[in-house]
Amino acid sequence: RGLEGLRELEGSALRRLLSRDERERAGGPGVGPGGGTCLLLDCRPFLAHSAGCIRGALPVRCHTIARRRAPDGPGRLEQLLPAADGPDAEARGRRLRAGLYGAVVLYDQRSRRAAEALRAPDGALAWVVRALRHFLPGPVSLPLLPLPCSRSAWPLRSDSCLAQGGPVEILPFLYLGSAQHAARRDTLDALGITALLNVSLDCPNHFEAHYQYKCIPVEDNHKADIGSWFMDAIEFIDSVQAGQGRVLVHCQAGISRSATICLAYLMMKKKVRLETAFEFVKQRRSVISPNFSFMGQLLQFESQVLATSYPMKMCYPSCAHLTLFHCRRVNLP
């Protein structure tokens, strides 16, 4: 068994499979959460899944840091399909272990051929396939889907996840959000914001008469040198804190550029590695996803920060400095 049944699945065949599975769910008595005969796994970034996915697809936790930490896949199924990512994800995980699915279908962001996706050993799809070797008793199918899908072709779920209700508190004086948050004076006043760090080229500073502003003019692309702004940003945040103020760091969506600045700040001031800072921020704003170039610049910044720290700081924070709540709730020192 295992992955012997690995094959491509045409989009039309997948649609028929999902339609049949939906009919069985509707007509089968006693089918509980996680029921059905087909498990559909979305291996795209979380933001892409939240913006629109094939109905019933379960997001897979396969971001860059997870793949780097465990090249052959996580040791526990819960790390691949966290129960927090859906009301019936835990039930689906139990069914997957028990071999109760007739088919498991994976799809990613851009791959048009299964062979193409599997030739990229560092890619999300290949990583998930390797991980499933540990948990899956049955065959896996790889659909031939040139994503993003046409809304007319698939039953899509669409949610707005960029605002997430408001800016999130990273530290008592440091908040992370989007341009939408930065444009709401009532929200800023309610949080006691006194300064805004605008990490963009084109987001306007709406209330310059009322708040202190600093702009970091970078685009969200692989050519942008955001790392050269890390120290300026850190000094600005420190100056706001020294004045007993609070700063909102934002870009357009609050996902890549502003998150990168917050990560750099935590690494510098708390002397933690990027991995620890990333988990800490993601628990507060789950949509963060710095682009690949920014992650590389953060890793370079990590080596600089740790090189200037005391030897005792050059490892992960000890248990005395880290408290875990629930699954991976991280508190910084």
VOGU-3710 file (C-alpha; in Angstrom, 3 decimals, decimal comma):
1> rgleglrele> 0,000/0,000/0,000  1,554/3,367/0,950  2,069/5,516/-2,144  1,908/2,870/-4,860  -1,359/4,390/-6,091  0,105/7,859/-6,583  -1,259/9,288/-9,812  -2,518/12,436/-11,464  -6,179/13,305/-11,456  -7,766/15,466/-14,147
11> gsalrrllsr> -9,887/18,382/-12,984  -13,069/16,926/-14,476  -12,466/13,616/-12,700  -11,894/15,421/-9,427  -15,137/17,306/-9,837  -17,022/14,025/-10,344  -15,264/12,511/-7,350  -16,198/15,430/-5,108  -19,791/15,470/-6,360  -20,156/11,758/-5,601
21> dereraggpg> -18,565/12,262/-2,189  -20,992/15,103/-1,423  -23,960/12,932/-2,373  -22,714/10,162/-0,097  -22,318/12,607/2,767  -25,843/13,882/2,264  -27,436/10,445/1,930  -25,365/8,352/4,292  -26,964/7,909/7,745  -24,644/8,290/10,694
31> vgpgggtcll> -21,895/10,096/8,787  -20,286/12,321/11,401  -17,661/15,065/11,253  -14,844/14,309/8,860  -17,007/11,799/7,002  -16,982/11,028/3,295  -14,670/8,912/1,187  -12,391/11,633/-0,232  -9,950/13,811/1,694  -8,939/16,982/-0,153
41> ldcrpflahs> -5,733/18,662/1,082  -4,841/22,237/0,110  -1,038/22,610/0,095  -1,051/26,303/-0,832  -0,138/29,138/1,563  -2,708/29,896/4,253  -3,647/33,240/2,719  -4,416/31,639/-0,647  -6,562/29,008/1,076  -8,456/31,644/3,061
51> agcirgalpv> -9,071/33,819/0,000  -10,605/30,954/-1,977  -10,393/27,178/-1,977  -12,216/24,131/-3,269  -15,100/23,545/-0,895  -14,245/20,972/1,746  -10,479/21,273/1,316  -8,415/21,104/4,485  -5,383/23,436/4,739  -2,057/21,692/5,317
61> rchtiarrra> 0,565/23,270/7,542  3,489/23,151/5,130  5,030/26,627/5,309  8,733/27,153/4,687  9,836/26,915/8,325  7,934/23,664/8,875  9,593/22,133/5,817  13,023/23,314/6,916  12,587/21,891/10,419  11,472/18,442/9,255
71> pdgpgrleql> 12,613/17,692/5,675  10,913/14,267/5,698  7,707/15,508/7,280  6,516/16,102/10,855  6,534/13,362/13,441  2,857/13,761/14,305  -0,129/14,018/12,029  -1,475/16,896/14,140  1,505/18,985/13,009  0,494/18,447/9,391
81> lpaadgpdae> -3,280/18,815/9,814  -3,760/20,929/12,952  -7,200/20,502/14,513  -7,390/24,275/15,011  -7,574/24,773/11,234  -11,090/23,392/10,930  -13,967/22,135/13,054  -13,656/18,567/11,814  -9,915/18,418/11,095  -9,296/16,188/14,120
91> argrrlragl> -11,971/13,745/12,943  -10,466/13,728/9,455  -7,066/12,950/10,947  -8,471/9,947/12,790  -10,146/8,704/9,617  -6,916/9,180/7,677  -4,970/7,071/10,176  -7,636/4,380/10,094  -7,554/4,169/6,302  -11,220/5,104/5,955
101> ygavvlydqr> -10,716/7,395/2,946  -10,946/5,916/-0,514  -8,798/8,712/-1,980  -6,607/11,530/-0,757  -6,209/14,406/-3,203  -3,515/17,088/-2,971  -3,239/20,366/-4,836  -0,794/23,242/-4,621  -0,316/26,739/-5,999  1,089/26,425/-9,516
111> srraaealra> 2,091/22,888/-10,479  0,479/21,630/-13,686  1,978/18,146/-13,634  2,517/15,765/-10,732  6,009/14,898/-11,938  6,923/18,574/-12,033  5,768/19,077/-8,454  7,539/15,998/-7,129  10,834/16,923/-8,796  11,015/19,973/-6,530
121> pdgalawvvr> 12,190/18,349/-3,270  11,806/21,605/-1,335  8,308/22,246/-2,665  5,223/22,031/-0,486  3,555/19,252/-2,478  6,580/16,953/-2,487  7,049/17,555/1,245  3,434/16,649/2,034  3,686/13,475/-0,063  6,820/12,446/1,874
131> alrhflpgpv> 5,060/13,216/5,159  2,038/11,107/4,233  4,280/8,035/3,984  4,200/7,944/7,797  0,448/8,190/8,181  -1,356/7,014/5,060  -2,407/3,395/4,558  -3,971/3,984/1,126  -3,250/5,604/-2,265  -2,737/9,305/-2,945
141> slpllplpcs> -3,955/11,182/-6,030  -2,424/14,374/-7,376  -4,944/16,486/-9,321  -3,960/18,263/-12,496  -5,167/21,751/-11,509  -3,724/24,964/-12,965  -4,556/27,141/-9,947  -5,942/29,636/-9,120  -9,155/27,915/-10,186  -11,977/29,560/-12,090
151> rsawplrsds> -14,867/30,337/-9,767  -17,251/28,952/-12,365  -15,415/25,638/-12,440  -15,230/24,878/-8,709  -17,387/25,351/-5,607  -15,218/27,915/-3,859  -15,328/29,210/-0,319  -14,259/32,850/0,016  -13,535/34,709/3,225  -11,930/38,040/3,966
161> claqggpvei> -9,126/37,344/6,418  -6,909/40,356/5,993  -8,462/42,555/8,654  -8,901/39,788/11,266  -11,045/42,107/13,353  -8,328/44,615/14,165  -4,604/45,093/14,740  -2,988/42,465/16,944  -0,790/43,150/19,954  2,706/41,751/19,529
171> lpflylgsaq> 4,091/43,484/22,609  2,300/45,956/24,914  3,639/48,842/22,818  3,843/47,121/19,416  0,895/46,285/17,156  0,745/44,661/13,724  -1,958/45,356/11,157  -2,929/46,398/7,661  -3,612/49,588/5,717  -7,282/49,115/6,541
181> haarrdtlda> -6,488/49,315/10,242  -4,234/52,334/9,730  -7,110/54,179/8,047  -9,453/53,870/11,055  -8,839/56,567/13,607  -11,395/55,095/16,002  -9,453/51,827/16,052  -6,131/53,580/16,560  -7,467/55,689/19,417  -9,116/52,709/21,083
191> lgitallnvs> -5,752/50,923/21,194  -3,850/53,990/22,367  -1,737/54,132/19,221  0,503/57,193/19,104  2,700/56,360/16,105  2,517/54,422/12,856  5,306/52,695/10,962  4,188/52,553/7,321  6,104/49,819/5,481  5,011/50,553/1,918
201> ldcpnhfeah> 5,464/52,818/-1,065  1,855/53,784/-1,601  -0,195/53,479/1,597  -1,216/57,012/2,641  -0,600/58,502/6,068  -4,166/59,510/6,857  -3,768/61,377/10,146  -0,426/63,162/10,125  -1,791/65,919/12,349  -2,650/63,412/15,070
211> yqykcipved> 0,024/60,686/15,042  3,757/60,356/14,551  4,633/58,619/11,282  7,678/56,924/9,835  7,748/55,442/6,330  9,837/52,553/5,064  9,403/52,713/1,269  9,761/49,094/0,137  7,740/46,936/-2,213  6,702/43,374/-1,493
221> nhkadigswf> 8,901/41,579/-4,024  12,086/39,535/-4,148  14,211/42,538/-5,152  13,301/44,723/-2,166  16,073/45,277/0,389  13,957/45,448/3,521  16,890/44,306/5,655  18,648/47,653/5,248  15,721/49,235/7,115  15,691/46,889/10,103
231> mdaiefidsv> 17,743/49,095/12,432  15,875/52,270/11,475  12,601/50,523/12,232  13,875/49,129/15,536  15,125/52,542/16,638  11,783/54,126/15,753  9,833/51,516/17,725  12,204/51,950/20,672  11,730/55,712/20,584  7,953/55,315/20,692
241> qagqgrvlvh> 8,221/52,911/23,610  10,578/55,280/25,442  7,931/57,990/25,164  5,316/55,675/26,688  3,585/55,414/23,311  2,329/52,585/21,133  3,169/51,959/17,497  1,211/50,213/14,753  3,403/48,600/12,103  1,460/48,147/8,887
251> cqagisrsat> 1,841/47,607/5,151  -0,956/47,022/2,649  -2,255/43,689/3,917  -0,331/43,191/7,157  1,077/39,931/5,851  4,605/40,288/4,473  6,398/43,632/4,891  5,035/44,743/8,267  5,296/41,197/9,622  8,950/41,132/8,560
261> iclaylmmkk> 9,656/44,293/10,549  7,938/42,894/13,650  9,930/39,674/13,355  13,186/41,604/13,080  12,257/43,644/16,146  11,540/40,571/18,256  14,737/38,865/17,137  16,814/41,924/18,006  15,213/42,920/21,296  14,361/39,468/22,661
271> kvrletafef> 17,441/37,700/21,268  15,424/34,826/19,825  15,765/32,933/16,588  13,576/33,607/13,595  11,695/30,350/14,110  10,635/31,297/17,640  9,686/34,839/16,631  7,714/33,536/13,645  5,632/31,164/15,764  5,014/33,914/18,325
281> vkqrrsvisp> 3,714/36,387/15,729  1,762/33,803/13,720  -0,179/32,790/16,832  -1,392/36,387/17,026  -1,908/37,071/13,313  -2,187/33,782/11,505  -2,035/35,227/7,972  1,547/36,487/8,185  3,682/35,223/5,306  6,871/37,180/4,524
291> nfsfmgqllq> 7,993/36,556/0,970  10,903/34,211/0,313  13,435/37,022/-0,077  12,356/38,649/3,185  12,721/35,321/4,985  16,259/35,072/3,650  17,056/38,572/4,883  15,594/37,709/8,284  17,785/34,610/8,488  20,815/36,739/7,690
301> fesqvlatsy> 19,732/39,221/10,365  19,340/36,327/12,805  22,984/35,347/12,342  24,061/38,946/12,949  21,919/39,271/16,073  23,057/36,004/17,602  26,682/36,681/16,740  26,598/39,806/18,905  24,704/38,120/21,762  26,123/36,355/24,756
311> pmkmcypsca> 26,827/32,653/24,207  23,904/31,678/26,449  21,596/33,516/24,050  22,778/31,634/20,980  20,299/28,806/21,375  16,567/28,612/21,667  15,251/30,283/24,820  15,267/27,919/27,764  12,111/26,689/29,442  12,599/29,455/31,982
321> hltlfhcrrv> 12,048/31,965/29,197  9,377/30,104/27,229  5,904/29,103/28,335  3,741/26,871/26,170  -0,032/27,204/26,175  -2,122/24,565/24,412  -0,286/23,254/21,335  2,455/25,744/20,515  1,610/28,920/22,384  4,928/30,757/22,670
331> nlp> 5,762/33,512/25,144  8,923/35,474/24,480  11,372/36,275/27,276
//
